[in-house]
Amino acid sequence: MASSAKSFLADAGYGEQELDANSALMELDKGLRSGKLGEQCEAVVRFPRLFQKYPFPILINSAFLKLADVFRVGNNFLRLCVLKVTQQSEKHLEKILNVDEFVKRVFSVIHSNDPVARAITLRMLGSMASIIPERKNAHHSIRQSLDSHDNVEVEAAIFAAANFSAQSKDFAVGICNKISEMIQGLATPVDLKLKLIPILQHMHHDASLASSSRQLLQQLVTSYPSTKMVIVTLHTFTLLAASSLVDIPKQIQLLLQYLKNDPRKAVKRLAIQDLKLLANKTPHTWSSENIQALCESALHTPYDSLKMGMLSVLSTLSGTIAIKQYFSSAPGTATTTARSFDLVKLAQECCYHTNRGIAAHGVRILTNISASCQEKDLLPLEQDAVFGLEALLVLCSQDDSPGAEATLKITLTCMVKLVKCRPHLSQSVVESLLTQLQSAQDNARILMCHCLAAIAMQLPVLADGILGDLMDLYKLIGQSATDKKQELLVSLATVIFVSSQKALSTEIKTVIKQQLENASNGWTAYRIARQASRMGNHDMARELYQSLLTQVASEHFYFWLNSLKEFSHAEQCLTGLQEDNYSSALSCIAEALKSYHKGIASLTAASTPLNPLSFQCGFVKLRIDLLQAFSQLICTCNSLKTSPPPAIATTIAMTSGNDLQRCGRISNQARMKHSMEEFRNLATRYGDLYQSSFDADSATLRNVELQQQSCLLISHAIEALILDPESASFQEYSSNGTAHVESEYERRMMSVFNHVLEEVESLNRKYAPVSYLASNTCLCNAVIALLKVPLSFQRYFFQKLQSTSIKLALSPSPRNPAEPIAVQNNQQLALKVEGVVQHGSKPGLFRKIQSVCLNVSSVLQSKSGQDYKIPIDNMTNEMEQRVEPHNDYFSTQFLLNFVILGTHNITVESSVIDSNGIVWKTGPKTTIFVKSLEDPYSQQVRLQQQQGQPPSQQQQQRTAYSRF
C-alpha cells in the first residue's frame, strides 16, 4: 500500500531541503580532495546519483573532469571506482564538453609501468568508445596491448577492442586481420581464443567485412570441433548474422543442421537458444522448410528439455507472419497437407504431455493457429485448443508451485486470445473457469479472476445466474485476512462488478461491505472502490470511499477520498434519469453538479506541487462543463415548447433565406446556436486533454475520446434538426460497427451513439423540415440516454503506470528569472535549448518518444524609443524544430531577431512525437525576457541627425577595426 500510495500522492515536499547542483558538486569535490582513501571512494561512487538528479552538460562536464583527475593521480582502487562510475553513467558521456581534456587525463595512465593500471585504463577507454570512436592513439594502444604478456592487460584490451569495433568501422577493419591471426595462431591459448571470437560479432559495418568474418567463423567451426569452441563460434555467428541481416536464412539452416545432426546436448541447446533469438527478431525470414525441419526434430527428439526448447521457438513463430506463410505455401500439393499435419500433430501430441511446460507451448501453438488463420476451417483445431486449455487449467489450478503459476498464466492468456478471436467458444471457456474457481489454490484463483474479468470486458458472457456462486465464494474467502486473500477479494469483486451489468442489488452490496469490515484492510477496500468506479457501480464506490475517509493519516489523502466520494455521489444522482421526464432530469443534473463542485474543491486541495493531479482536475472540470451544457440544452428545448415559433416560421425562413428563423424568436435562435458552439468547444477541450495525456493507458484515452464524440454528436444533432438540416452530413458520424469494443462502457456508449444518429437521420428523412416539437424531444432524449450510461473513471484517473517528463534548460539564462537578457537590435540572439527526458519505473510501457518538437515564439511586451518602419518578418519570431533524443538528452539552437527596441517575452514550448507519429502536448513551457537595446553606432547617428549634424566621413566608412 505504501509504495502505491507514494507513487500516487507523494508527500515528499516536507523532507529536508535538497542541495542545488553546484552545492552538491562542491560537496563531492570536498570528498575527492580528502586525504583519506575511504572518503575519496565514497565521493566517487556518489557521482552516478548526482548525474541522475542534474543531467545537464555543464555539471556533467565538470564532474567528469574531476573524476579524470582522480583517475590520473589516484591508486588502482580509485581508478577502478572511477571506471565503474563511467560504466554506470554511459548515457551521460556524450554530454562531456571538453572531451579532449578528459581523454588526455585518462590516457596519460596508459604509459604506466603497472600492467593493472594499464588494464584499467584500457577498460576506461573501451567504456568511452561511444564518444571517442576514431581516436588513433586509443586504437594503437589497444593493438599494442593485445600482444602483452600480462593476462589482465590482454583481457582488458579484448574488452576495449570489442567496444571500439562496435563503434568504429575503421578500427573494425584494421583489427579484423589481427584478431583472425591470433585466433588461428598456435601460440594463442584456447581460453584466450574463446574470448577473442566474440569480437567478430561487431564486424558488420560493410558487406565484405561481414563476409570475411563469416568465412573465418565457418573455418573455426570445422577446425575446432570441441564443445566450448562450437558454442562460442555458433553464437557469434548468429549475432553477426542478426546485425548484418543478409545472412539470416543461411544461419537458420546452419543452426537447424547442428540441432539435427550434432549429438551433444549443449550444442543443441545453444542452437535452440539462437533460433529463438532469430524467431523473435526476424520471423519473416523463416521459410516453410525451416519450420518443417524444426517440427521433425521436435517430433523425433527423446529429451523433454530439448523438445520444450524447440516448441518454445515454434510457439514464438506461431504468433507471427511466419505461420501464415507456413500454411499458405504451395496450396493444393500433397506436401502442404503433410507439413500442416506435422505442426498440428506435434501441437496436439504435446497438449496432454506430462511436462507442464511442453503442454503450455502445445496449446499456445494451437491457439495462435486458430487466431491467425481465421479464413481456414479449423473447427477440430479450435476444439483441441479448448480441451488442451481446460486440461492445463485443471492441472495447474491445484498446484501452487512457481512453475505451475507460470504455466497457468500462459494458459489464461491463451484463453483470452482465443475468446477474443473466436467469440463462439466463450461460453465453454467461461464455464470451465467458473467450475475450477471453487476448488483452485488462492494464487490460481486470483489469476483466473483476472482472466474472467478480461473476457467479460470484451464479451457480455457472465450472466446474472452465476452471481450466486461468486457471492458464496466471496463469503468463504472473506473469513481469512492473509495477503493472498486480500488480493483475491479485489479480483473477485472486480468479476462481480463486471458480471452485474445493471446496478448492484442491496444484498450483494451488503455481503461485500460485511466481508470488508470483517477481514480486510483499508487498502483492499480502496482498491475495490476503485474498481467499482471503473465499472460504473458508483453507489457501491461512494459507500466505500465514505467508510475510508477516517482511516487515512494525511490531509491530502483525506481530500482525495472525499473528492472521489463526491464524484461517485454525483454520478449516482444521474442514474435516476427517465426519458420524457425533463423536469426531473434538470433537478438530477443540478444535484450532480452540486456534488461535482464540492468534489473539485476537495480535489484541488488534494494536489501537491510534486503531484498536481492535472489530468484528474481537467477531466472533472470538463465533466462539470458538459453537464452544465446538457442542462442548458434541455432548458432551451423547454423554452421552445413554452414559446413555440409561429405557424408561418418556415415560410419566413424560406423567404428571408435565414434558416434560423424556423426557431421562432431571435433569443431562441441565438441560444440554440450558442449551445451548438458550446458542445463543439467542449469537444475541442476533450481533444486537448487527450493530447496532453501521453502517459495514459489506452482504455483511459478511449474514454476521453468517447466523451469527445458525445459532444460532437449533440452539436451535430442540433445542427441537423434545428439550425441547418440541409447541409448537415451523416457520413463522418456514422459508426464503424466492425471496430472491436474493449469494455462494457464503450459498448453502451456506442449503442447510444448509433441510436441517436438513427433517430436524427430518420426524422430528417421523414419529416423534412422537422417540427420543433419532434426535434426538441429527440435532443432531450439523446441527452438523457447519454447521461444514463454510468461514467467510467478509468485507470489513469487513479494510477499512473508510465511516467514521462521533459526538463528544459535555456542558455543564455539570467541569474534572476525576472531580469531580461540584454541584446543589441542589430544582432541575433543564439538561444540554445537543452532538454532531458525523465522516466518513471516503467519507461515506454504504453508509448515511446520518437522525437521532441520545440516551438519558440516571442512577443513584444513593452516598446521603447521611436517607431520605425520595420518589415513584418522582423517583428516576430515563430520557429519550430524537431530533435531526436539520444540517451534521453537533446539540444538545439535558434537564432532570434529583436529589431524593435523594448522588452520581448520568449516562450519555449516542447511537445513529443511518439513512434506512430502522433503529437502529444506534454509541455513544459519555459519563458525568458529579452531587452532589445539600440546599438551604439545607430544611437550616435540618430543623435547627430537630431542635432542637425551630418555624420562624419570616418563614421560612415566604419570598419571592424574602428571599434578598437
Residue, then its C-alpha position, 0 to 999 in steps of 0.5 A: m500500500a505504501s509504495s502505491a500510495k507514494s507513487f500516487l500522492a507523494d508527500a515528499g515536499y516536507g523532507e529536508q531541503e535538497l542541495d542545488a547542483n553546484s552545492a552538491l558538486m562542491e560537496l563531492d569535490k570536498g570528498l575527492r580532495s580528502g586525504k583519506l582513501g575511504e572518503q575519496c571512494e565514497a565521493v566517487v561512487r556518489f557521482p552516478r546519483l548526482f548525474q541522475k538528479y542534474p543531467f545537464p552538460i555543464l555539471i556533467n562536464s565538470a564532474f567528469l573532469k574531476l573524476a579524470d583527475v582522480f583517475r590520473v593521480g589516484n591508486n588502482f582502487l580509485r581508478l577502478c571506482v572511477l571506471k565503474v562510475t563511467q560504466q554506470s553513467e554511459k548515457h551521460l558521456e556524450k554530454i562531456l564538453n571538453v572531451d579532449e581534456f578528459v581523454k588526455r587525463v585518462f590516457s596519460v595512465i596508459h604509459s604506466n609501468d603497472p600492467v593493472a593500471r594499464a588494464i584499467t585504463l584500457r577498460m576506461l577507454g573501451s567504456m568511452a568508445s561511444i564518444i571517442p570512436e576514431r581516436k588513433n592513439a586509443h586504437h594503437s594502444i589497444r593493438q599494442s596491448l593485445d600482444s602483452h604478456d600480462n593476462v589482465e592487460v590482454e583481457a582488458a584490451i579484448f574488452a576495449a577492442a570489442n567496444f571500439s569495433a562496435q563503434s568504429k568501422d575503421f578500427a573494425v577493419g584494421i583489427c579484423n586481420k589481427i584478431s583472425e591471426m591470433i585466433q588461428g595462431l598456435a601460440t594463442p591459448v584456447d581460453l584466450k581464443l574463446k574470448l577473442i571470437p566474440i569480437l567478430q560479432h561487431m564486424h558488420h559495418d560493410a558487406s565484405l567485412a561481414s563476409s570475411s568474418r563469416q568465412l573465418l567463423q565457418q573455418l573455426v567451426t570445422s577446425y575446432p570441433s570441441t564443445k566450448m569452441v562450437i558454442v562460442t563460434l555458433h553464437t557469434f555467428t548468429l549475432l553477426a548474422a542478426s546485425s548484418l541481416v543478409d545472412i539470416p536464412k543461411q544461419i537458420q539452416l546452419l543452426l537447424q543442421y547442428l540441432k539435427n545432426d550434432p549429438r551433444k546436448a549443449v550444442k543443441r541447446l545453444a542452437i535452440q537458444d539462437l533460433k529463438l533469438l532469430a524467431n523473435k527478431t526476424p520471423h519473416t525470414w523463416s521459410s516453410e522448410n525451416i519450420q518443417a525441419l524444426c517440427e521433425s526434430a521436435l517430433h523425433t527428439p527423446y529429451d523433454s528439455l530439448k523438445m520444450g526448447m524447440l516448441s518454445v521457438l515454434s510457439t514464438l513463430s506461431g504468433t507471427i507472419a511466419i505461420k501464415q506463410y507456413f500454411s499458405s505455401a504451395p496450396g493444393t500439393a500433397t506436401t502442404t497437407a503433410r507439413s500442416f499435419d506435422l505442426v498440428k500433430l506435434a501441437q496436439e501430441c504435446c497438449y496432454h504431455t506430462n511436462r507442464g511446460i511442453a503442454a503450455h507451448g502445445v496449446r499456445i501453438l494451437t491457439n495462435i493457429s486458430a487466431s491467425c488463420q481465421e479464413k481456414d476451417l479449423l473447427p477440430l483445431e479450435q476444439d483441441a485448443v479448448f480441451g488442451l486449455e481446460a486440461l492445463l487449467v485443471l492441472c495447474s489450478q491445484d498446484d501452487s508451485p512457481g512453475a505451475e503459476a507460470t504455466l497457468k498464466i500462459t494458459l489464461t492468456c491463451m484463453v483470452k486470445l482465443v475468446k477474443c478471436r473466436p467469440h463462439l467458444s466463450q461460453s465453454v471457456v467461461e464455464s470451465l473457469l467458473t467450475q475450477l474457481q471453487s476448488a483452485q489454490d488462492n494464487a490460481r484463483i486470483l489469476m483466473c479472476h483476472c482472466l474472467a474479468a478480461i473476457a467479460m470486458q470484451l464479451p457480455v458472457l457472465a450472466d446474472g445466474i452465476l452471481g450466486d456462486l461468486m457471492d458464496l465464494y466471496k463469503l468463504i474467502g472473506q473469513s481469512a485476512t492473509d495477503k493472498k486473500q486480500e488480493l483475491l477479494v479485489s479480483l473477485a469483486t472486480v468479476i462481480f462488478v463486471s458480471s452485474q451489468k445493471a446496478l448492484s442489488t442491496e444484498i450483494k452490496t451488503v455481503i461485500k461491505q460485511q466481508l470488508e469490515n470483517a477481514s480486510n484492510g483499508w487498502t483492499a477496500y480502496r482498491i475495490a472502490r476503485q474498481a467499482s468506479r471503473m465499472g460504473n457501480h458508483d453507489m457501491a464506490r461512494e459507500l466505500y470511499q465514505s467508510l475510508l475517509t477516517q482511516v487515512a493519516s494525511e490531509h491530502f489523502y483525506f481530500w482525495l477520498n472525499s473528492l472521489k466520494e463526491f464524484s461517485h455521489a454525483e454520478q449516482c444522482l444521474t442514474g435516476l434519469q427517465e426519458d420524457n421526464y425533463s423536469s426531473a432530469l434538470s433537478c438530477i443534473a443540478e444535484a450532480l453538479k452540486s456534488y461535482h463542485k464540492g468534489i473539485a474543491s476537495l480535489t484541488a486541495a488534494s494536489t501537491p506541487l510534486n503531484p498536481l493531479s492535472f489530468q484528474c482536475g481537467f477531466v472533472k472540470l470538463r465533466i462539470d462543463l458538459l453537464q452544465a451544457f446538457s442542462q442548458l440544452i434541455c432548458t432551451c428545448n423547454s423554452l421552445k415548447t413554452s414559446p413555440p415559433p409561429a405557424i408561418a416560421t418556415t415560410i419566413a425562413m424560406t423567404s428571408g433565406n435565414d434558416l434560423q428563423r424556423c426557431g421562432r424568436i431571435s433569443n431562441q435562435a441565438r441560444m440554440k446556436h450558442s449551445m451548438e458552439e458550446f458542445r463543439n468547444l467542449a469537444t475541442r477541450y476533450g481533444d486537448l486533454y487527450q493530447s496532453s495525456f501521453d502517459a495514459d493507458s489506452a482504455t483511459l484515452r478511449n474514454v476521453e475520446l468517447q466523451q469527445q464524440s458525445c459532444l460532437l454528436i449533440s452539436h451535430a444533432i442540433e445542427a441537423l434538426i434545428l439550425d441547418p438540416e440541409s447541409a448537415s452530413f451523416q457520413e463522418y458520424s456514422s459508426n464503424g460497427t466492425a471496430h472491436v469494443e474493449s469494455e462494457y462502457e464503450r459498448r453502451m456508449m456506442s449503442v447510444f451513439n448509433h441510436v441517436l444518429e438513427e433517430v436524427e437521420s430518420l426524422n430528417r428523412k421523414y419529416a423534412p423540415v422537422s417540427y420543433l416539437a419532434s426535434n426538441t424531444c429527440l435532443c432531450n432524449a439523446v441527452i438523457a440516454l447519454l447521461k444514463v450510461p454510468l461514467s467510467f473513471q478509468r485507470y489513469f484517473f487513479q494510477k499512473l503506470q508510465s511516467t514521462s517528463i521533459k526538463l528544459a534548460l535555456s542558455p543564455s539564462p539570467r541569474n534572476p528569472a525576472e531580469p531580461i537578457a540584454v541584446q543589441n537590435n542589430q544582432q541575433l540572439a543564439l538561444k540554445v535549448e537543452g532538454v532531458v527526458q525523465h522516466g518513471s519505473k516503467p519507461g515506454l510501457f504504453r508509448k515511446i518518444q520518437s522525437v521532441c518538437l520545440n516551438v519558440s515564439s516571442v512577443l513584444q511586451s513593452k516598446s521603447g524609443q521611436d517607431y520605425k518602419i520595420p518589415i513584418d518578418n522582423m517583428t516576430n519570431e515563430m520557429e519550430q524544430r524537431v530533435e531526436p533524443h539520444n540517451d534521453y538528452f537533446s539540444t538545439q539552437f535558434l537564432l532570434n531577431f529583436v529589431i524593435l527596441g523594448t522588452h520581448n517575452i520568449t516562450v519555449e514550448s516542447s511537445v513529443i512525437d511518439s513512434n506512430g507519429i502522433v503529437w502529444k502536448t506534454g509541455p513544459k513551457t519555459t519563458i525568458f525576457v529579452k531587452s532589445l537595446e539600440d546599438p551604439y553606432s545607430q544611437q550616435v547617428r540618430l543623435q547627430q541627425q537630431q542635432g542637425q549634424p551630418p555624420s562624419q566621413q570616418q563614421q560612415q566608412r566604419t570598419a571592424y577595426s574602428r571599434f578598437 
